[in-house]
Amino acid sequence: MFSTRTVKDMDSLMLSSIVSLSLIGFVSASVLFVASKKFKVYEDPKIDQVEKLLPGANCGGCGFAGCRNFAEAVVKAGKLEGLNCPVGGSAMMIEVGKVIGIEVLASEPLIAVLRCNGTKANAVAKINYDGASNCVVAHALFSGESGCPNGCVGLGDCVKVCQFDALYMDEQTGLPVVDEEKCVACGACVKACPRCLYELRPKGPNGTRVYVACMNTQKGVVAKKNCNVACIACMKCVKVTDSKSVSVTNQLSYIDTNVNAREHGPALIGCCPTGAILGVKIAGIKSVKSESNS
Amino acid sequence: MSDLKTFPKGGVHPSDHKLSSQKKTLILPLPKVAKIPLSQHLGAPAVAVVKKGDQVKVGTLLAKSGGFISANIHSSVSGTVAMISEATDTSGYLKEMVVINVEGDEWEVNIDRSTDLKLEIVNTREEIIEIVKNAGIVGLGGATFPTHVKLMVPPGKKAQVLIINGVECEPYLTSDHRVMLERADEMLVGIKIIMKALNVEKAVIGIESNKPDAIEHLASKTKDYPGISVQPLKVMYPQGGEKQLIKAITGREVPNKGGLPIDVGVVVQNVGTALAVYEAVQKHKPLIERVITITGKSVKNPGNYLVRIGTPVIDLIEASGGLPEDSGKIISGGPMMGKALTSTEVPIVKGTSGILIMTDKEAKRIPQSNCIRCGKCVSVCPLGLEPYLLYQLSIKRKFDRLENEDVMNCCECGSCQFTCPASLPLLDYMRLGKLEVGKLIRSRKNN
C-alpha cells in the first residue's frame, strides 16, 4: 500500500497539514491573547521585588507557608509590624522596607538558645526509654529518663525540623547543640520542642550572652533531686543585679534579654549555687562547652 | 470450641500466661503511708475537702467530684492527713495527692463490714445512682469512666441489655477471673442492682473460654438469678474492648465517630465494677480497695491481692516475693495496654488491674526495620483502620488527613504493634496522632 503513493500525494499531504496546524495555532494564540487582556489580574510588581530579596528557603520561620506568601503579606500590609523574616536578618528587612517605602531600624540578630543543661552527667537517667524516637511521643508518655518534667528528652525533634543544619545531637551530653554560625533564628525548633526549651535571644555584642539554662518550675528540693544544675529559685541572681532585669516567677529565674552580659555575666554566673546560669564568651568564665566548639 | 462467638474483624491471640488464675485472693497488709491521687478517673480531677492534720477513717470522703464526669475519692485507710501535695504518678509527672500516715484500721461506722450476702434491693433507681455516685465508683476494667454517668441513660434512649465484662483478654491478668470465682454471689446481686438502675430485664456475662471454671461456676449460680445469663466467648484479643464485646455478644455495631454503646441499647460494666456497686449499695462501702494481680514469669509468688487504693506498688511486689533480679520493666496493667512505671513508689489507683513484672529479655523492644506494606496491621485492627498509613501520616504531621482516616476511632489496643513483623512503634505514633487531632478538634469547637 505504501509503495503506491506518489511524491505528489506526499507534497499535498504536507501542505495541508502545515496550513491546518498554522491555522489552529493562530486561532488559539488569538484566543489566548484576548483572554490575557480581558481577564488580566493586576499583581503588584513589588511582590516580585520583595520575593527576590528573601532567602527563598521556604522555611516558614516568618509564620507564612513560603517566601512568596510572606512577600504578598508584606506588600499588602504596606508596613512591617508583626512581619519579620528571621532568616534574612535585619539587613535584609531594611532592603524590604525600602521596596515598600518605609524605613526600618536595624535590629539585633537573634540565636536559638536551649534552656536546659540536663546532660547525661547532670541529670542522671533513672529509667530507660526504648519507645518511639520522637520528643512529642515521649513527652506525652512520661516525664523523661531523669525524672525532670521540664527537661530535654533528647530525642532530637528540633534537629529533625532544622532546615539550616544548625542543630546536632551531642552524643556525650545527650543534648542538642546550636551551631552559632549556621543558626538563623527561624524559630522552627522553638515550635517543635514539646517542652518549650528553646528561646530566641539576641546574640549579644561580640556574641556575649548570659541566660538561665533551666525551665524546671518545680520546687527547689524536687527539682534538685532530678538534676544537679536545676534552677532552685534561690533569688541570689536577683540580688546581685542592681536592675529589675532578673525575675523569678513560678520557681524559675529568668534573665532578661537586655541584660549586659559583659557587665553582669560573671556575677550572675558566679552567684548561682547550682550552676543553672550559663554564659557565652564571658571573660574569665568557661563558656558553654558545646557552643564554643562551633 | 470453634463455634463460640467472637467479634468478626481483626484481633490477635497473644499467649495467655495466666500464671495466677488458680491463686486465691489474699489481703495485702495496710501500707505505712497511703498516697491517694485526686485524679484516678476519666474527667475532671476531684477537689480535696480535707486538710493537713485532719483525722480520717476508712471511708471518709477526701475529695469531692470536680464536675459532671468526675468521681468522689474516699480514704482507704485511717490515720492523719500528712499533706496534700504533688507526688509522682505512673507517668513520672507530678499530680495532686492526699498523703495519709496510717494509724490503726478504723472504719466509718455506717459501713457494714459483715460478709453476709444481702439479696434484697430496697433502693429505688434514683437512689442507686446517687449511692454509686457518692461512693466514687468508676469502671474498674481500666478506663476508669465514672460509673454513675453510664447508669444515667440519656432521655430518648433506652437500654435493652446489660453486658458484664468478664472477658479479661489481657494476658497475665487474673483479677476479674478471681472475682468471678470467689465473689460470684455478691457480683450477681451487684448486676441485679445495675439492672434495676438501668431498668433492663436482661444481663449477659461475657467470659472467654480460657476460664472454663468461671463459666461453669457462674452458669450454675445464675440459675437463681432470672435474667442473667453467661455467654462463653472464643479467646481473642481485644475482646474486652467495649465495642468488640458488644459486637461479639449482640452482633450490634456501635456507630463510628463518637457513638456510645447506649446508641445501640447496650451498657457495659466490668465484673469488678458490679462487685463495687454491690458493696456500695448493700454495705455502704465506697470504692477503697480492689483486687489486683501481681504477676510475671520470674516473680516468685504470682498472685491476686485485695489492695487498698493508695498502697505503693513496692508493697505489692514485696508481698509477691520481692523484685526479681532480672526485672526489665514493671508494668501497671497488662502487657498489651499497660504502662511501664517510672518508679515503684507510685500508688495503686482505682484503675490498676494488675502489676506485671517483665524480665529484662522480654521487656526489650525488637530492633525496627522498614515497613514493606505487608498489611498485617490492617488485618488485625479490630476497628478496620490502616495503622501503617496512620503511622506514616503521624510522622509527617499531616493531622488533617489523619482525622479523615478516623484515627480517633483507635482504641489503642496495640494489636497492630504486636503483630508488626518490622516491629515498628505503630501505636506510639497513633497516640501522637490522636493527641494532635484531639487538639485540632477542640480548637475548632472553641472557635
Interface residues (C-beta under 8 A of the other chain):
Chain A: K126 I127 D130 G131 A132 N134 V136 V137 A140 L141 F142 S143 G144 G147 P149 Q218 V222
Chain B: E86 T88 S91 G92 Y93 L94 K339 A340 T342 S343 K364 R365 I395 P425 D428 Y429 R431 L432 L435 E436
